[in-house]
Amino acid sequence: MSEPSKRSTVYFDPQLHAALRLKAAHTNRSVSDIVNDAVRAALAEDQEDLAAFEERVAEPTMTYEALLDDLKAHGKI
């Protein structure tokens, strides 16, 4: 059995709220369903980004100044 939904108050920009309501009506979905899907997608993207960072943790880093020096040394700037 799934956990019951939690209620929360969210304040939207009036134009965003109008767009959400129109999309909900056009797609026969609730505003809550649309917002839940958007939050899930944002969290999944964050998880993918964190995984990519973890994969690259051993890569060497370069400061911005060193990058500029390297570009100048190779005639790129």
PDB file of N, CA, C and O in Angstrom:
ATOM      1  N   MET A   1       0.842  -1.181   0.000  1.00  0.00           N
ATOM      2  CA  MET A   1       0.000   0.000   0.000  1.00  0.00           C
ATOM      3  C   MET A   1       0.886   1.242   0.000  1.00  0.00           C
ATOM      4  O   MET A   1       1.877   1.289   0.729  1.00  0.00           O
ATOM      5  N   SER A   2       0.550   2.236  -0.795  1.00  0.00           N
ATOM      6  CA  SER A   2       1.366   3.435  -0.873  1.00  0.00           C
ATOM      7  C   SER A   2       1.046   4.397   0.269  1.00  0.00           C
ATOM      8  O   SER A   2      -0.041   4.380   0.848  1.00  0.00           O
ATOM      9  N   GLU A   3       2.017   5.217   0.561  1.00  0.00           N
ATOM     10  CA  GLU A   3       1.882   6.210   1.622  1.00  0.00           C
ATOM     11  C   GLU A   3       0.923   7.305   1.154  1.00  0.00           C
ATOM     12  O   GLU A   3       0.942   7.674  -0.020  1.00  0.00           O
ATOM     13  N   PRO A   4       0.086   7.830   2.052  1.00  0.00           N
ATOM     14  CA  PRO A   4      -0.839   8.891   1.641  1.00  0.00           C
ATOM     15  C   PRO A   4      -0.074  10.160   1.244  1.00  0.00           C
ATOM     16  O   PRO A   4       1.018  10.427   1.745  1.00  0.00           O
ATOM     17  N   SER A   5      -0.665  10.921   0.349  1.00  0.00           N
ATOM     18  CA  SER A   5      -0.043  12.160  -0.109  1.00  0.00           C
ATOM     19  C   SER A   5       0.078  13.153   1.030  1.00  0.00           C
ATOM     20  O   SER A   5      -0.731  13.163   1.958  1.00  0.00           O
ATOM     21  N   LYS A   6       1.105  13.989   0.943  1.00  0.00           N
ATOM     22  CA  LYS A   6       1.315  15.060   1.913  1.00  0.00           C
ATOM     23  C   LYS A   6       0.870  16.377   1.278  1.00  0.00           C
ATOM     24  O   LYS A   6       1.061  16.613   0.085  1.00  0.00           O
ATOM     25  N   ARG A   7       0.284  17.207   2.094  1.00  0.00           N
ATOM     26  CA  ARG A   7      -0.204  18.489   1.621  1.00  0.00           C
ATOM     27  C   ARG A   7       0.835  19.565   1.900  1.00  0.00           C
ATOM     28  O   ARG A   7       1.466  19.570   2.957  1.00  0.00           O
ATOM     29  N   SER A   8       1.010  20.474   0.950  1.00  0.00           N
ATOM     30  CA  SER A   8       1.957  21.565   1.112  1.00  0.00           C
ATOM     31  C   SER A   8       1.411  22.794   0.395  1.00  0.00           C
ATOM     32  O   SER A   8       0.708  22.677  -0.608  1.00  0.00           O
ATOM     33  N   THR A   9       1.734  23.947   0.906  1.00  0.00           N
ATOM     34  CA  THR A   9       1.335  25.191   0.250  1.00  0.00           C
ATOM     35  C   THR A   9       2.511  25.703  -0.561  1.00  0.00           C
ATOM     36  O   THR A   9       3.612  25.882  -0.041  1.00  0.00           O
ATOM     37  N   VAL A  10       2.262  25.936  -1.838  1.00  0.00           N
ATOM     38  CA  VAL A  10       3.287  26.445  -2.746  1.00  0.00           C
ATOM     39  C   VAL A  10       2.733  27.706  -3.397  1.00  0.00           C
ATOM     40  O   VAL A  10       1.594  27.725  -3.862  1.00  0.00           O
ATOM     41  N   TYR A  11       3.538  28.748  -3.428  1.00  0.00           N
ATOM     42  CA  TYR A  11       3.119  30.001  -4.046  1.00  0.00           C
ATOM     43  C   TYR A  11       3.773  30.128  -5.419  1.00  0.00           C
ATOM     44  O   TYR A  11       4.998  30.138  -5.540  1.00  0.00           O
ATOM     45  N   PHE A  12       2.937  30.225  -6.448  1.00  0.00           N
ATOM     46  CA  PHE A  12       3.415  30.346  -7.815  1.00  0.00           C
ATOM     47  C   PHE A  12       3.269  31.773  -8.305  1.00  0.00           C
ATOM     48  O   PHE A  12       2.389  32.516  -7.870  1.00  0.00           O
ATOM     49  N   ASP A  13       4.145  32.133  -9.211  1.00  0.00           N
ATOM     50  CA  ASP A  13       3.975  33.366  -9.964  1.00  0.00           C
ATOM     51  C   ASP A  13       2.614  33.240 -10.664  1.00  0.00           C
ATOM     52  O   ASP A  13       2.286  32.167 -11.172  1.00  0.00           O
ATOM     53  N   PRO A  14       1.822  34.311 -10.697  1.00  0.00           N
ATOM     54  CA  PRO A  14       0.485  34.206 -11.294  1.00  0.00           C
ATOM     55  C   PRO A  14       0.477  33.661 -12.727  1.00  0.00           C
ATOM     56  O   PRO A  14      -0.414  32.894 -13.090  1.00  0.00           O
ATOM     57  N   GLN A  15       1.448  34.047 -13.530  1.00  0.00           N
ATOM     58  CA  GLN A  15       1.483  33.552 -14.911  1.00  0.00           C
ATOM     59  C   GLN A  15       1.829  32.064 -14.957  1.00  0.00           C
ATOM     60  O   GLN A  15       1.288  31.327 -15.781  1.00  0.00           O
ATOM     61  N   LEU A  16       2.736  31.616 -14.068  1.00  0.00           N
ATOM     62  CA  LEU A  16       3.046  30.187 -14.005  1.00  0.00           C
ATOM     63  C   LEU A  16       1.832  29.392 -13.556  1.00  0.00           C
ATOM     64  O   LEU A  16       1.556  28.312 -14.078  1.00  0.00           O
ATOM     65  N   HIS A  17       1.115  29.930 -12.594  1.00  0.00           N
ATOM     66  CA  HIS A  17      -0.080  29.240 -12.101  1.00  0.00           C
ATOM     67  C   HIS A  17      -1.120  29.117 -13.212  1.00  0.00           C
ATOM     68  O   HIS A  17      -1.748  28.071 -13.376  1.00  0.00           O
ATOM     69  N   ALA A  18      -1.292  30.180 -13.960  1.00  0.00           N
ATOM     70  CA  ALA A  18      -2.243  30.137 -15.071  1.00  0.00           C
ATOM     71  C   ALA A  18      -1.816  29.096 -16.108  1.00  0.00           C
ATOM     72  O   ALA A  18      -2.649  28.355 -16.628  1.00  0.00           O
ATOM     73  N   ALA A  19      -0.518  29.045 -16.404  1.00  0.00           N
ATOM     74  CA  ALA A  19      -0.014  28.069 -17.366  1.00  0.00           C
ATOM     75  C   ALA A  19      -0.217  26.643 -16.847  1.00  0.00           C
ATOM     76  O   ALA A  19      -0.602  25.751 -17.603  1.00  0.00           O
ATOM     77  N   LEU A  20       0.043  26.437 -15.560  1.00  0.00           N
ATOM     78  CA  LEU A  20      -0.176  25.112 -14.965  1.00  0.00           C
ATOM     79  C   LEU A  20      -1.636  24.698 -15.055  1.00  0.00           C
ATOM     80  O   LEU A  20      -1.944  23.561 -15.412  1.00  0.00           O
ATOM     81  N   ARG A  21      -2.518  25.607 -14.736  1.00  0.00           N
ATOM     82  CA  ARG A  21      -3.946  25.289 -14.786  1.00  0.00           C
ATOM     83  C   ARG A  21      -4.392  24.959 -16.201  1.00  0.00           C
ATOM     84  O   ARG A  21      -5.177  24.034 -16.409  1.00  0.00           O
ATOM     85  N   LEU A  22      -3.888  25.722 -17.183  1.00  0.00           N
ATOM     86  CA  LEU A  22      -4.230  25.439 -18.583  1.00  0.00           C
ATOM     87  C   LEU A  22      -3.679  24.086 -19.019  1.00  0.00           C
ATOM     88  O   LEU A  22      -4.365  23.316 -19.692  1.00  0.00           O
ATOM     89  N   LYS A  23      -2.431  23.801 -18.631  1.00  0.00           N
ATOM     90  CA  LYS A  23      -1.851  22.505 -18.991  1.00  0.00           C
ATOM     91  C   LYS A  23      -2.632  21.379 -18.335  1.00  0.00           C
ATOM     92  O   LYS A  23      -2.897  20.356 -18.966  1.00  0.00           O
ATOM     93  N   ALA A  24      -2.996  21.557 -17.091  1.00  0.00           N
ATOM     94  CA  ALA A  24      -3.766  20.536 -16.385  1.00  0.00           C
ATOM     95  C   ALA A  24      -5.091  20.275 -17.100  1.00  0.00           C
ATOM     96  O   ALA A  24      -5.477  19.122 -17.295  1.00  0.00           O
ATOM     97  N   ALA A  25      -5.776  21.331 -17.485  1.00  0.00           N
ATOM     98  CA  ALA A  25      -7.053  21.180 -18.174  1.00  0.00           C
ATOM     99  C   ALA A  25      -6.858  20.522 -19.546  1.00  0.00           C
ATOM    100  O   ALA A  25      -7.637  19.662 -19.957  1.00  0.00           O
ATOM    101  N   HIS A  26      -5.809  20.947 -20.236  1.00  0.00           N
ATOM    102  CA  HIS A  26      -5.560  20.428 -21.584  1.00  0.00           C
ATOM    103  C   HIS A  26      -5.169  18.950 -21.565  1.00  0.00           C
ATOM    104  O   HIS A  26      -5.486  18.214 -22.500  1.00  0.00           O
ATOM    105  N   THR A  27      -4.487  18.514 -20.512  1.00  0.00           N
ATOM    106  CA  THR A  27      -3.997  17.135 -20.451  1.00  0.00           C
ATOM    107  C   THR A  27      -4.853  16.244 -19.558  1.00  0.00           C
ATOM    108  O   THR A  27      -4.526  15.076 -19.350  1.00  0.00           O
ATOM    109  N   ASN A  28      -5.944  16.790 -19.032  1.00  0.00           N
ATOM    110  CA  ASN A  28      -6.818  16.051 -18.117  1.00  0.00           C
ATOM    111  C   ASN A  28      -6.062  15.485 -16.919  1.00  0.00           C
ATOM    112  O   ASN A  28      -6.295  14.353 -16.495  1.00  0.00           O
ATOM    113  N   ARG A  29      -5.155  16.297 -16.386  1.00  0.00           N
ATOM    114  CA  ARG A  29      -4.380  15.927 -15.206  1.00  0.00           C
ATOM    115  C   ARG A  29      -4.561  17.016 -14.161  1.00  0.00           C
ATOM    116  O   ARG A  29      -5.020  18.116 -14.469  1.00  0.00           O
ATOM    117  N   SER A  30      -4.203  16.706 -12.938  1.00  0.00           N
ATOM    118  CA  SER A  30      -4.289  17.720 -11.891  1.00  0.00           C
ATOM    119  C   SER A  30      -2.997  18.535 -11.856  1.00  0.00           C
ATOM    120  O   SER A  30      -1.948  18.078 -12.310  1.00  0.00           O
ATOM    121  N   VAL A  31      -3.090  19.736 -11.317  1.00  0.00           N
ATOM    122  CA  VAL A  31      -1.910  20.564 -11.125  1.00  0.00           C
ATOM    123  C   VAL A  31      -0.921  19.809 -10.230  1.00  0.00           C
ATOM    124  O   VAL A  31       0.285  19.845 -10.471  1.00  0.00           O
ATOM    125  N   SER A  32      -1.425  19.134  -9.210  1.00  0.00           N
ATOM    126  CA  SER A  32      -0.557  18.365  -8.314  1.00  0.00           C
ATOM    127  C   SER A  32       0.230  17.301  -9.070  1.00  0.00           C
ATOM    128  O   SER A  32       1.424  17.130  -8.822  1.00  0.00           O
ATOM    129  N   ASP A  33      -0.411  16.587  -9.985  1.00  0.00           N
ATOM    130  CA  ASP A  33       0.294  15.563 -10.765  1.00  0.00           C
ATOM    131  C   ASP A  33       1.402  16.184 -11.606  1.00  0.00           C
ATOM    132  O   ASP A  33       2.506  15.644 -11.681  1.00  0.00           O
ATOM    133  N   ILE A  34       1.112  17.305 -12.230  1.00  0.00           N
ATOM    134  CA  ILE A  34       2.105  17.977 -13.074  1.00  0.00           C
ATOM    135  C   ILE A  34       3.282  18.454 -12.231  1.00  0.00           C
ATOM    136  O   ILE A  34       4.436  18.276 -12.621  1.00  0.00           O
ATOM    137  N   VAL A  35       3.000  19.057 -11.082  1.00  0.00           N
ATOM    138  CA  VAL A  35       4.063  19.552 -10.207  1.00  0.00           C
ATOM    139  C   VAL A  35       4.879  18.381  -9.655  1.00  0.00           C
ATOM    140  O   VAL A  35       6.107  18.455  -9.623  1.00  0.00           O
ATOM    141  N   ASN A  36       4.221  17.305  -9.221  1.00  0.00           N
ATOM    142  CA  ASN A  36       4.944  16.130  -8.723  1.00  0.00           C
ATOM    143  C   ASN A  36       5.880  15.567  -9.780  1.00  0.00           C
ATOM    144  O   ASN A  36       7.022  15.225  -9.470  1.00  0.00           O
ATOM    145  N   ASP A  37       5.422  15.464 -11.018  1.00  0.00           N
ATOM    146  CA  ASP A  37       6.270  14.961 -12.098  1.00  0.00           C
ATOM    147  C   ASP A  37       7.463  15.875 -12.336  1.00  0.00           C
ATOM    148  O   ASP A  37       8.574  15.397 -12.565  1.00  0.00           O
ATOM    149  N   ALA A  38       7.241  17.194 -12.283  1.00  0.00           N
ATOM    150  CA  ALA A  38       8.330  18.151 -12.492  1.00  0.00           C
ATOM    151  C   ALA A  38       9.368  18.050 -11.371  1.00  0.00           C
ATOM    152  O   ALA A  38      10.570  18.109 -11.633  1.00  0.00           O
ATOM    153  N   VAL A  39       8.916  17.899 -10.141  1.00  0.00           N
ATOM    154  CA  VAL A  39       9.843  17.769  -9.012  1.00  0.00           C
ATOM    155  C   VAL A  39      10.614  16.463  -9.123  1.00  0.00           C
ATOM    156  O   VAL A  39      11.822  16.442  -8.888  1.00  0.00           O
ATOM    157  N   ARG A  40       9.942  15.378  -9.476  1.00  0.00           N
ATOM    158  CA  ARG A  40      10.630  14.096  -9.662  1.00  0.00           C
ATOM    159  C   ARG A  40      11.719  14.218 -10.728  1.00  0.00           C
ATOM    160  O   ARG A  40      12.834  13.727 -10.546  1.00  0.00           O
ATOM    161  N   ALA A  41      11.390  14.873 -11.838  1.00  0.00           N
ATOM    162  CA  ALA A  41      12.364  15.039 -12.928  1.00  0.00           C
ATOM    163  C   ALA A  41      13.557  15.873 -12.463  1.00  0.00           C
ATOM    164  O   ALA A  41      14.698  15.554 -12.799  1.00  0.00           O
ATOM    165  N   ALA A  42      13.312  16.927 -11.700  1.00  0.00           N
ATOM    166  CA  ALA A  42      14.406  17.766 -11.204  1.00  0.00           C
ATOM    167  C   ALA A  42      15.292  16.990 -10.237  1.00  0.00           C
ATOM    168  O   ALA A  42      16.516  17.109 -10.287  1.00  0.00           O
ATOM    169  N   LEU A  43      14.687  16.203  -9.363  1.00  0.00           N
ATOM    170  CA  LEU A  43      15.466  15.410  -8.413  1.00  0.00           C
ATOM    171  C   LEU A  43      16.268  14.318  -9.125  1.00  0.00           C
ATOM    172  O   LEU A  43      17.407  14.041  -8.750  1.00  0.00           O
ATOM    173  N   ALA A  44      15.681  13.702 -10.145  1.00  0.00           N
ATOM    174  CA  ALA A  44      16.395  12.679 -10.915  1.00  0.00           C
ATOM    175  C   ALA A  44      17.589  13.304 -11.635  1.00  0.00           C
ATOM    176  O   ALA A  44      18.658  12.698 -11.706  1.00  0.00           O
ATOM    177  N   GLU A  45      17.410  14.513 -12.167  1.00  0.00           N
ATOM    178  CA  GLU A  45      18.510  15.212 -12.832  1.00  0.00           C
ATOM    179  C   GLU A  45      19.620  15.524 -11.826  1.00  0.00           C
ATOM    180  O   GLU A  45      20.801  15.378 -12.140  1.00  0.00           O
ATOM    181  N   ASP A  46      19.244  15.953 -10.623  1.00  0.00           N
ATOM    182  CA  ASP A  46      20.249  16.206  -9.583  1.00  0.00           C
ATOM    183  C   ASP A  46      21.022  14.931  -9.270  1.00  0.00           C
ATOM    184  O   ASP A  46      22.243  14.964  -9.117  1.00  0.00           O
ATOM    185  N   GLN A  47      20.314  13.811  -9.174  1.00  0.00           N
ATOM    186  CA  GLN A  47      20.967  12.540  -8.867  1.00  0.00           C
ATOM    187  C   GLN A  47      21.945  12.153  -9.980  1.00  0.00           C
ATOM    188  O   GLN A  47      23.039  11.662  -9.701  1.00  0.00           O
ATOM    189  N   GLU A  48      21.560  12.371 -11.228  1.00  0.00           N
ATOM    190  CA  GLU A  48      22.452  12.087 -12.355  1.00  0.00           C
ATOM    191  C   GLU A  48      23.686  12.978 -12.300  1.00  0.00           C
ATOM    192  O   GLU A  48      24.799  12.514 -12.547  1.00  0.00           O
ATOM    193  N   ASP A  49      23.494  14.263 -11.977  1.00  0.00           N
ATOM    194  CA  ASP A  49      24.621  15.190 -11.876  1.00  0.00           C
ATOM    195  C   ASP A  49      25.582  14.763 -10.772  1.00  0.00           C
ATOM    196  O   ASP A  49      26.798  14.779 -10.964  1.00  0.00           O
ATOM    197  N   LEU A  50      25.042  14.382  -9.619  1.00  0.00           N
ATOM    198  CA  LEU A  50      25.889  13.949  -8.510  1.00  0.00           C
ATOM    199  C   LEU A  50      26.660  12.683  -8.874  1.00  0.00           C
ATOM    200  O   LEU A  50      27.824  12.537  -8.500  1.00  0.00           O
ATOM    201  N   ALA A  51      26.022  11.772  -9.597  1.00  0.00           N
ATOM    202  CA  ALA A  51      26.708  10.555 -10.036  1.00  0.00           C
ATOM    203  C   ALA A  51      27.838  10.895 -11.003  1.00  0.00           C
ATOM    204  O   ALA A  51      28.909  10.290 -10.944  1.00  0.00           O
ATOM    205  N   ALA A  52      27.607  11.859 -11.890  1.00  0.00           N
ATOM    206  CA  ALA A  52      28.652  12.268 -12.833  1.00  0.00           C
ATOM    207  C   ALA A  52      29.825  12.897 -12.091  1.00  0.00           C
ATOM    208  O   ALA A  52      30.981  12.650 -12.433  1.00  0.00           O
ATOM    209  N   PHE A  53      29.533  13.710 -11.075  1.00  0.00           N
ATOM    210  CA  PHE A  53      30.604  14.298 -10.275  1.00  0.00           C
ATOM    211  C   PHE A  53      31.417  13.209  -9.586  1.00  0.00           C
ATOM    212  O   PHE A  53      32.645  13.277  -9.542  1.00  0.00           O
ATOM    213  N   GLU A  54      30.725  12.204  -9.046  1.00  0.00           N
ATOM    214  CA  GLU A  54      31.397  11.114  -8.353  1.00  0.00           C
ATOM    215  C   GLU A  54      32.314  10.348  -9.306  1.00  0.00           C
ATOM    216  O   GLU A  54      33.414   9.953  -8.921  1.00  0.00           O
ATOM    217  N   GLU A  55      31.869  10.136 -10.543  1.00  0.00           N
ATOM    218  CA  GLU A  55      32.680   9.424 -11.531  1.00  0.00           C
ATOM    219  C   GLU A  55      33.945  10.204 -11.879  1.00  0.00           C
ATOM    220  O   GLU A  55      34.960   9.611 -12.243  1.00  0.00           O
ATOM    221  N   ARG A  56      33.887  11.536 -11.768  1.00  0.00           N
ATOM    222  CA  ARG A  56      35.001  12.373 -12.189  1.00  0.00           C
ATOM    223  C   ARG A  56      35.850  12.878 -11.028  1.00  0.00           C
ATOM    224  O   ARG A  56      36.724  13.723 -11.221  1.00  0.00           O
ATOM    225  N   VAL A  57      35.599  12.364  -9.817  1.00  0.00           N
ATOM    226  CA  VAL A  57      36.276  12.883  -8.633  1.00  0.00           C
ATOM    227  C   VAL A  57      37.801  12.730  -8.711  1.00  0.00           C
ATOM    228  O   VAL A  57      38.525  13.538  -8.131  1.00  0.00           O
ATOM    229  N   ALA A  58      38.292  11.717  -9.409  1.00  0.00           N
ATOM    230  CA  ALA A  58      39.730  11.467  -9.489  1.00  0.00           C
ATOM    231  C   ALA A  58      40.413  12.261 -10.603  1.00  0.00           C
ATOM    232  O   ALA A  58      41.640  12.245 -10.708  1.00  0.00           O
ATOM    233  N   GLU A  59      39.644  12.946 -11.426  1.00  0.00           N
ATOM    234  CA  GLU A  59      40.239  13.714 -12.518  1.00  0.00           C
ATOM    235  C   GLU A  59      41.004  14.911 -11.960  1.00  0.00           C
ATOM    236  O   GLU A  59      40.609  15.493 -10.949  1.00  0.00           O
ATOM    237  N   PRO A  60      42.096  15.273 -12.623  1.00  0.00           N
ATOM    238  CA  PRO A  60      42.839  16.447 -12.154  1.00  0.00           C
ATOM    239  C   PRO A  60      42.010  17.718 -12.328  1.00  0.00           C
ATOM    240  O   PRO A  60      41.175  17.815 -13.227  1.00  0.00           O
ATOM    241  N   THR A  61      42.255  18.669 -11.468  1.00  0.00           N
ATOM    242  CA  THR A  61      41.558  19.947 -11.563  1.00  0.00           C
ATOM    243  C   THR A  61      42.516  21.028 -12.039  1.00  0.00           C
ATOM    244  O   THR A  61      43.735  20.880 -11.950  1.00  0.00           O
ATOM    245  N   MET A  62      41.951  22.110 -12.543  1.00  0.00           N
ATOM    246  CA  MET A  62      42.746  23.226 -13.038  1.00  0.00           C
ATOM    247  C   MET A  62      42.050  24.505 -12.601  1.00  0.00           C
ATOM    248  O   MET A  62      40.830  24.623 -12.722  1.00  0.00           O
ATOM    249  N   THR A  63      42.809  25.449 -12.102  1.00  0.00           N
ATOM    250  CA  THR A  63      42.215  26.721 -11.720  1.00  0.00           C
ATOM    251  C   THR A  63      41.873  27.512 -12.978  1.00  0.00           C
ATOM    252  O   THR A  63      42.364  27.218 -14.068  1.00  0.00           O
ATOM    253  N   TYR A  64      41.041  28.497 -12.809  1.00  0.00           N
ATOM    254  CA  TYR A  64      40.666  29.357 -13.927  1.00  0.00           C
ATOM    255  C   TYR A  64      41.905  30.082 -14.465  1.00  0.00           C
ATOM    256  O   TYR A  64      42.091  30.208 -15.676  1.00  0.00           O
ATOM    257  N   GLU A  65      42.732  30.547 -13.552  1.00  0.00           N
ATOM    258  CA  GLU A  65      43.953  31.252 -13.958  1.00  0.00           C
ATOM    259  C   GLU A  65      44.870  30.341 -14.768  1.00  0.00           C
ATOM    260  O   GLU A  65      45.438  30.759 -15.777  1.00  0.00           O
ATOM    261  N   ALA A  66      45.012  29.088 -14.319  1.00  0.00           N
ATOM    262  CA  ALA A  66      45.846  28.135 -15.050  1.00  0.00           C
ATOM    263  C   ALA A  66      45.251  27.831 -16.421  1.00  0.00           C
ATOM    264  O   ALA A  66      45.987  27.674 -17.395  1.00  0.00           O
ATOM    265  N   LEU A  67      43.948  27.747 -16.502  1.00  0.00           N
ATOM    266  CA  LEU A  67      43.287  27.523 -17.786  1.00  0.00           C
ATOM    267  C   LEU A  67      43.578  28.673 -18.742  1.00  0.00           C
ATOM    268  O   LEU A  67      43.902  28.445 -19.908  1.00  0.00           O
ATOM    269  N   LEU A  68      43.464  29.904 -18.257  1.00  0.00           N
ATOM    270  CA  LEU A  68      43.754  31.062 -19.102  1.00  0.00           C
ATOM    271  C   LEU A  68      45.211  31.064 -19.549  1.00  0.00           C
ATOM    272  O   LEU A  68      45.504  31.353 -20.709  1.00  0.00           O
ATOM    273  N   ASP A  69      46.133  30.740 -18.630  1.00  0.00           N
ATOM    274  CA  ASP A  69      47.555  30.666 -18.986  1.00  0.00           C
ATOM    275  C   ASP A  69      47.788  29.619 -20.067  1.00  0.00           C
ATOM    276  O   ASP A  69      48.545  29.851 -21.010  1.00  0.00           O
ATOM    277  N   ASP A  70      47.134  28.461 -19.928  1.00  0.00           N
ATOM    278  CA  ASP A  70      47.278  27.391 -20.908  1.00  0.00           C
ATOM    279  C   ASP A  70      46.725  27.814 -22.270  1.00  0.00           C
ATOM    280  O   ASP A  70      47.347  27.561 -23.302  1.00  0.00           O
ATOM    281  N   LEU A  71      45.576  28.447 -22.269  1.00  0.00           N
ATOM    282  CA  LEU A  71      45.003  28.923 -23.536  1.00  0.00           C
ATOM    283  C   LEU A  71      45.909  29.946 -24.207  1.00  0.00           C
ATOM    284  O   LEU A  71      46.091  29.915 -25.424  1.00  0.00           O
ATOM    285  N   LYS A  72      46.476  30.850 -23.418  1.00  0.00           N
ATOM    286  CA  LYS A  72      47.367  31.869 -23.966  1.00  0.00           C
ATOM    287  C   LYS A  72      48.637  31.203 -24.500  1.00  0.00           C
ATOM    288  O   LYS A  72      49.114  31.561 -25.577  1.00  0.00           O
ATOM    289  N   ALA A  73      49.184  30.242 -23.760  1.00  0.00           N
ATOM    290  CA  ALA A  73      50.413  29.561 -24.188  1.00  0.00           C
ATOM    291  C   ALA A  73      50.230  28.812 -25.505  1.00  0.00           C
ATOM    292  O   ALA A  73      51.181  28.636 -26.265  1.00  0.00           O
ATOM    293  N   HIS A  74      49.004  28.374 -25.767  1.00  0.00           N
ATOM    294  CA  HIS A  74      48.724  27.628 -26.999  1.00  0.00           C
ATOM    295  C   HIS A  74      48.079  28.481 -28.079  1.00  0.00           C
ATOM    296  O   HIS A  74      47.542  27.953 -29.052  1.00  0.00           O
ATOM    297  N   GLY A  75      48.129  29.816 -27.908  1.00  0.00           N
ATOM    298  CA  GLY A  75      47.630  30.731 -28.922  1.00  0.00           C
ATOM    299  C   GLY A  75      46.127  30.739 -29.112  1.00  0.00           C
ATOM    300  O   GLY A  75      45.628  31.142 -30.163  1.00  0.00           O
ATOM    301  N   LYS A  76      45.414  30.301 -28.108  1.00  0.00           N
ATOM    302  CA  LYS A  76      43.954  30.258 -28.221  1.00  0.00           C
ATOM    303  C   LYS A  76      43.314  31.588 -27.846  1.00  0.00           C
ATOM    304  O   LYS A  76      42.207  31.898 -28.287  1.00  0.00           O
ATOM    305  N   ILE A  77      44.010  32.368 -27.032  1.00  0.00           N
ATOM    306  CA  ILE A  77      43.500  33.712 -26.681  1.00  0.00           C
ATOM    307  C   ILE A  77      44.632  34.721 -26.775  1.00  0.00           C
ATOM    308  O   ILE A  77      44.424  35.908 -26.522  1.00  0.00           O
TER     309      ILE A  77
END
